[in-house]
């Protein structure tokens, strides 16, 4: 998962950095680090985030 995909999913869910962090059980700083590319997103969290994106009514923006 790229940092842009993460941001798109978070925004499609209508969540702030803090809201996304609460939803998946990490610190807000972790989301910020993932979105900035400072740290890679681990596979477990990537799957968790993708599951959130697969919820009905969630449509992350894809590449143009």
C-alpha positions, 0 to 999 in steps of 0.5 A: 500500500502506498502512502497515497492509497492510505490517505485516499482510504482515510479520506474516503472514510471521512476520518481525520488522522486521529480518527483513523488511528483510533479505528485501527488501534495505532497512535496518530503519529503512526498514521502521519509517519505512514502518510509521509513515507517516513515508515512503511505500513506493516502487512497486518495494518495494510490488511486491516486498512484495506478491510476498512476500505472494502466496507459498503459505501467506501470508494477510495479515489484511484489514480487518474 
